């Protein structure tokens, strides 16, 4: 162990001499390799944290942001499993099997490499860190393959408590997102488990992860822990006491909340004061047009959503408290982010879900949010949670791919705020750099972000696609959510992507289209014949 520490001390000196770290103060002991904690929320909106201007109470994440770097331009994939692939491999999703979600391949993509719908590589950051002497563990949602060959233990995790599919009821019944047969949704180290009667996903994941981290201490290893929470993914559910604390908070409706979130984001400094609040989506009815019963039900779903986020923050606090008590908080790099924007899609229209929910669940007003209920956010609430951005989960627009993020490591990452574009792919090289001391420009991006006007970022999912370079972005979205052609936006002047500049700047459009061609070729993009995304039915 001491020889390993000497090697790390030398490599850490190289890391600390890297030009981007010149501002570091009170640097930790280089003999202590940092623990690495990745905390992932599921379907969290850009303005859902207090530090981003939200009314939702998130004191633990707010304090983490104050002590670390708040990343206000953190970019992910439009949906969950592609983002998870980016985080764990540092690669574009198309290169590791997640060019699309499992079951969403069209006839052109079905046999195409990169569109398998599972993580096709075992070269993950968990594998690399395990080989470097780390104890690797995870608790929460996996959604990267259902067979043993694609499970967490085959991808570098020594210990895992994993929800294998894309989601389930958050209580002990663990009903899957659709009425589908299959293996037990939860596996621990590859074996089916029986859930406790008082099981609630966010609490249980934290319990498991705290136990795994204690194992790492017993074997005297630094740890890589992946907290893959499923909050606030649908079905919206939370313990009664958490929902009770949010009662009445959203009685004024989503149109009012959208305006409040815009004002809060401006006050927090994450949105420009001259940015106008976007108008309500045409497919979201005005709050005033709903009758009283509809308003009560709508308000209740947002109360449950907020309760899930507040419970999530509480559990993040449990992790931080445990690390502090063990004297490890100061030597643990913590990354928090969401896997994509909020859910605003027409869930009830998909795969017979509406009929199944009506037949199977009790969605009476008083039962909403409890075991045996099954509900989700409507687009009006989703829009409020991403103000001022456009659309939501499953789209490559800002509302789908720009999410709240925090990175913290006292003494190494200078506190502050950055609006420089950072992507989920940058977690891999940063973690590897901190673990091994081998510096890289991409590894430095999350620690000391800098704007690079030449950096090109690309997306494609369900045939919806985008390219971003500097302040400009082009987007192609199928009708009815887009015109079915390329649109050009200036994200600095118009972060809401409300003014299409394609006709005004044809030369810039051509330049961006060349970047799209390069991205598509480099990542073997295969476009579907039609929209394959699950938001296509409205």
N, C-alpha and C positions, 0 to 999 in steps of 0.2 A: 504493500500500500504506500509506503514512504517513497519508494522509487517512482511509483506512478505520480505521486504528488510533486516530486521534483520535476518530472517531465512537464506536468501541467503548469508549474510555476514558471518555467522557461517560456512555454507557449503563451501563458497569460501575459507575460511581459510584452510579447509581440502584440497581443490584442490591445493592451493599454497604450501602446505607442502608436496605434492606428490613428490617423489624422482626425477621424470623426469623434474620437473620445477625449479630445483635448480639454473639454469642459468638465470632465469627471472630477468629483471631489470625494474625499473619504472612501477611497476604493477599498473593497473588502480584501481580506487575506487571500492572496493568490493560491494558497495551498488548499483552499476550500472550493472545490468545484460546485457550482450552484445547483441546487435542486431546480427542477423545471415543472411548473404547474400550468397546464393549459385548461382554461375554463371556457366552455362553449355553451351559449344559450341557443335555443331553437325557435326561430321565427320571431326574434325580438326586433322591434322597430327602432329607427335611428334616434328618435327623441324620447325613448321610453325610460331613460335613466335620469335621475335628478340632476346630475352634472350636465346633461344635455338640455335641461329646461323642463323636465317632466314634473307633473304633480304626483307621480308614483314615487313612493318613498324607498330610496335605495341608498341608505347611509353608508353601508360597507363598501359598495362599489364607488361611491362618491369619494370616500376617503382614499381608496386605492388609487383613483384617478389623481387626487391631489398630491399623492406622494410619488406618482409615476408620470408616464407620458400619456396624455390623452390624444388618441389618434382620431381626428375628425374626418379623415378621408380614407378610411380602411375599406378595401374592396374585396369582395368575395364572389363566389359563383351565385347564380340566381336561385339555386335550390340546394338542399341539404347535403346529399351524398357527394356531389361534385366538390363542394367546399371542403368536406372532410378529407377527400382525396388530396386536395391542394395542401391542406395543413399537414397531413401525415407524410406526403411524398415530396413536397416542394415543386411539383410539376403541374403542367396544365392537365385538367381532368381527361382530355382526349388521349393523352399519352399513357394513362394508367387505367383505362377501361370505363371511365365515367363520363364519356362524351354525352351520355344521356342516362336517365334514371332507369332502373330495372323495370322491364315491362313496357317501356315507352318507345322502344325502337320501331321505326317504320320499316317497310319492305326494303328500302335502300340501305338502311343501317343495320339490319338484322345480322348480317354476316361480316360487317365492316370492323376491322381492328379498331379498338378504342371505344366501341359502343356496346361492350359486353354487359354493362350495368352492374359490374362488380369490380372491386379493386384487384387488378391483375398482377400487381407486383408485390413481392415480399420485402422490397427495399424501402422500408418506412423509417421515419425518424425514431420510432420505438425500437426497431431492429438495430439501427446504428448506435443508439444510446445504450442499449443492452450490451452490445459488443464492446462498448467503451467502459463498461463496468457499472452502469446505472441499473437500479431496480425499476422495472417498467410496469405500470399498472393503469387500468382504466375502469371507470364505472359510468354506465349510461348507455346512450344510443350508439349503435354500431352502424348499421345500414350500408355496409360495404360488401355484403355477400352473406349468404345463409348457410353454405356448406362448411364442414370442418376445414377444408382447404382455404377458405376465405375468411375464417373467423379470427378474432383478436389474437388467439394464441399462435396462429400461423402467420401473424403480421408483427410479431416482436413483443407482445405483451405477456409478461410472466404471470400476472394475475389479472383477471377481468370479471366483472359482473356486468353483463351486456344485454341490452334490449336489442335483439338481432334485427328485427324488421324496422321499418321507418317510423313506427310509433305504435302506441297502444293506450288504453285507459290508464290513468295515472294511479289508480288504486289496485287492490290485490286481484280484482277480476282480470286485469290486464287484457281486456278485449282489444283485438287488433283494430287498425284504422278502417278496415273493411272486413266483411264477414268471410274471411279466408281461412281455409284449413292449413295445417302445417305443423312444424315442430313447436315446442314450447317457446314462447316469445323471449323468455329470459334464460340465459345460460351463465353459469359461473365456472370459469376455466373449462368451458366446453360442455359442461354437464347441466341438464335441466335442473331447475330449482323450484321449490315450493315457496311462494311468497307469504310473508306473515300477514295475519288478518288486518293489522294496522298499517300495512304498507302504503306509503305515498312516495311516488317516484323520486322527487327532488330530495326529500329527507333520506330515503334509503340509499340513493347514490352517494350522498355525503357520508353516511355511516360506513359504507363499504370502503370508500376511498380513504377515510381516516384510519380504518383498520389496515389497509394495504400500506399506507405511509408508515404506520407503526412497525410493520414487518421490515420495511427498508431500514428503519433505525436499528432494529435488532441485528440485522446482518451488516450494519455499518457501511451502507452504500448510499450515494446520492440517488434521488429518485426522479423519474419522469412520470408524472401523474396526469391523466387526461380525464377531466370531469366533463362528460358529455351529457349535460342536462337536457331533458326533453321539455322543459318549461320555456316559453308558454305555448308550445305546440298544441293544436287541437287533438282530442276533445278537451275543451276548457274545463278544468276541474281543480279544486283546491280544498283543503280542510275547511270546515265550517267557520272556524274562528278567524281565519285569514280573509274569507269572503265578507264576514260581518264587519271587519274593519274598513271595508271599502264601500259599504252600503250608502247609497245616496250621492256618491261622488260624481256620477255621470248622468244625473237626471236632466241636465241641460242639453245633452245630446252631442252627437259627433260633429255637427257644424260649429258649435261653440268650442268644443275641444280642439278642433283644428286651428281655430284662431288663437286659442290660449297656448297651444304648443308652439305656434309660430312666434308669439310674443316671448315665450319662455326661452326658445332657442336663440332669439336675438339677444335677450338679456344675458344668456350664458355665453354669448360670443361665438357660437358655432354656426350661426346664420347671419348674413349681412343685414343690417337694418333697412337697406333699400330694396330688399327682396320681398316682393308682394306675395301674400298667401295665395296659393293656387285655388282656383274655383273647384267646387265639388264635382266628382266624377258624374258623368251623365247617367251611369248605371246605378248610382247610389241615390235613392229618393231623398228629398229634403226632409230633415228631421221634423219640421212642422207639418209635413204631409202625412206622418204616421199617426194612427190613432193611439189612445192612451195605453191600451194593452200592448201594442207593438213597441211603443217607447219604453215601457217597463221591461219587456223582454230584452230589447236591445241594450238598455242600460245595464241589465244584470249580466249580460255576456261580457261587457267591458269591465264590470266590477270583478268578475272571476278572473279575467285576463290580468288585471292589475294585482289581484291577490296572488296569482302565480308568480308574477315578477317580484313582488315584495317577499314572498317565501323563498324565491331563488336568491335574492340578496341576503336574506337571513342565513341561508346555508353557505353562501360565500363567506359570510362573517364567521361561521363555524370553522371553516377551513383556515381562515386567517388567524383566528384565535388559537387554534391548535398549533399552528406553525410558530406563533409568537411565544406560546407557553413552552415550546420545545427549544426556543432560541434559534429557530431556523428561518424566521421571516426575513431577516436581513440578508440571507444567502439563498433566497429562492426567487428565481425569475418567474413572474406571474403574467400570463397573457390572458386577457378576457376579450371575447368578441361574440357576435351572433353569427350563425351559419348563413343567413340570408335575411331579407326584409320580412315584414310581417305577412301573415296569411290574409289574403283578401279575395281569394278565388271562390267560385261558386261550388263549394264542396258538396252541397246537397244535390247537384246535377250530375255528379260523377259516379259511374259504375253502379248505379242503383242505390247510392248511399242514402238519398232522401227517403226512399221507401223502406229501406232496412232500418234506418233510425226510427222512423215512425212506428214500425212494427216491434222493435226490440227494446226501446229505451223510454224512460219516463222523463220527458222534457217539460213537465209542468213547471211553472215559474219558481215555486219553492224548492223544487228538486234540482234545478239547474246548478251545475258545478259539483254535485255530489256523485257518488258511485251510482251507476245506473242511468246517468244522463249523458248527453252527447251533443255538444254544440260547438260553434266556432264563431270567429269575428266576421262581421259583414264588411264590405268594402269602405263604408263610411268611416268606421273606426280605424281600419287599416290605413286609410289616407291620413287620418289625424296623427297616427304614430310615426309617420315618415315625413311630416311637414318639414321642409317645403318640397319634397321630392315627388317624382311621378311613379305611379303604380307600385307594385309590391312583389312578393315572392313569386318566382318563376319567370320574371322579366329581367332583361339586362339593362333596364333603365335604372336611374339612381335609387329609386325606392326599393328596387329588388336587390341591388348589389352593394350599396353604401351603408355600412352598419356601424354601430358604436363599438369602440375598441379601446383597450387600455393595456399598456405594457409597463411593468414595474420591476426594478431590481435596484434597491438602495445602494448608492455609491458607484454605480456603473451607468445607469440610465438617468440622465438629468431630468428632474421634474419639469413639466411644462405642457405645452399643447402644440401639435403640429397638424397642418392642413395638407402636408405633402402626401401624394398617393402612395399607399403601402398596401400590399396584397396579402391574401392568405398564404400564398406561396412563399412569402418571406419568413414565415415562422421556422420552417425547416433549417435554412442556413443560419438563422440567428441562434437556434437551439444548438446546432452542431458547433458553431463558433464558440459559444459560451462553455460548452462541454469539453471541447478539445483545445481551444485557444487558437485555432487556425482561422484567421480573419478572412472575410470576403466582403465585397461591396454589398451584395444582397443580404448578407448576414447583418450588416450594419444598418440596413434600412429601418428596421423596427426600433432600433435603439436611438439612432440619431437621424431621423428622416430628413431628407432634403428634396426639394422639388427638382425634377429632371424633365425639362420640356421635351426631351427626345425619347423618353421612355414610352413604349407602346404596350398597351394592355388590351387583350382581346377576350371576347366571350362568344360562345354559341351553345344554346341549349333549346331543344324542341324546334330548331330552325329559327329561333329568335336570336339575333346576333348584334354585336356592337364592337367598336374599336375606340379606344381613348388614347389620345396623345396630347400631353400638355393640357391646355385649357379646352381643347376641342374633342368632341365625341360624335361618332355617327352611330345610328341605331336603326335596325330593321326589325319591325314587329308586324305580325299578321293582323289583318282586320279581325274583330272590330276594335282592338286595342291600339292599332296603328294602321297606317295607310298601305302597308305591304310594299313599301319602297324605302330606300335609304333617306334618313333625315340627318341633318347636321345641327349641332348645338354648341354654343359657347358656354361652358359650364361655370366660368367665372361670372359672366354677366347674367346668366340664366340657369342657375342650378336646378330649377324646376323643369327644365327641358320643355319649355312652353313655346319657344319661337324657333321654328325650323328655318335655318339659314341656307339650306341646300341650293335654292334658286339664286340667292344673292352672292354666294361665294363658290362658284363651280370649280375653281382651281383648287381650293381647299378640300372640296368634296372628292375630287379626283385623287389628290394626295392621300386622303384617308382611305379611299377605296384600294389604293395600292397596298397600304398597310394591311387591309383586310385580306387581300389576296395572299400576301406573305404569311399572315397568321393561319389562314385556312390551309395553305400548303404545308407549312411546318408541322401542323398538328393533325393532318389528315382528316379535316372536317368533311363530313358527308351530310349534306343538307337533306332533310326529309321532303317528301312531295307536298306535304301539307303540315299545318300546325299540329304537332304531337303533344303539346303541353296540356296539362290538366286544367288550364284556365280557358281552354278554347270554347267551351260552352257557356254562354252567358244568357 
